[in-house]
Amino acid sequence: MTENIKPRFEVHKMEGKGIRRVATPKVDPKRKDKDGHALLLGGFTYEDKEVNAGWMVYFPSGASIHVWTQEEMERQGFMADPHLVNMETGDEVAPMVNTSLKARSEQMSTRSRTSKVAQI
């Protein structure tokens, strides 16, 4: 029986810019609270800002999430190398070291080209 081993997650940096809706609390700048901050009125104002596109994080279940900032990526632990997980038991197997299918394919084709050049 073959174990079903997969990385806990896979991260891909998205190219370009994206529009992110940012919510800011409504305040009355003329009135101050006891700490000297503008008085909160309740509710939010929304503004669309152009920001870096961020990252897509893919999970073995088929789910994915979009993360906008590097701070959030670090907070969630997505900047570290993912561990391999046995999908049947949920147990961690070992840390994953550059075993992305895309990276392995690029590594193989680079080696092939290099070895051909060295032979000429």
Rosetta blueprint (number, residue, H / E / L):
1 M L
2 T L
3 E L
4 N L
5 I E
6 K E
7 P E
8 R L
9 F L
10 E E
11 V E
12 H E
13 K E
14 M L
15 E L
16 G L
17 K E
18 G E
19 I E
20 R E
21 R E
22 V E
23 A E
24 T E
25 P E
26 K E
27 V E
28 D E
29 P E
30 K E
31 R E
32 K E
33 D L
34 K L
35 D L
36 G L
37 H L
38 A E
39 L E
40 L E
41 L E
42 G E
43 G E
44 F E
45 T E
46 Y E
47 E E
48 D E
49 K E
50 E E
51 V E
52 N E
53 A L
54 G L
55 W E
56 M E
57 V E
58 Y E
59 F L
60 P L
61 S L
62 G L
63 A L
64 S E
65 I E
66 H E
67 V E
68 W L
69 T L
70 Q H
71 E H
72 E H
73 M H
74 E H
75 R H
76 Q H
77 G L
78 F L
79 M L
80 A L
81 D L
82 P L
83 H E
84 L E
85 V E
86 N E
87 M L
88 E L
89 T L
90 G L
91 D L
92 E E
93 V E
94 A E
95 P E
96 M L
97 V L
98 N L
99 T L
100 S L
101 L H
102 K H
103 A H
104 R H
105 S H
106 E H
107 Q H
108 M H
109 S H
110 T H
111 R H
112 S H
113 R H
114 T H
115 S H
116 K H
117 V H
118 A H
119 Q H
120 I L
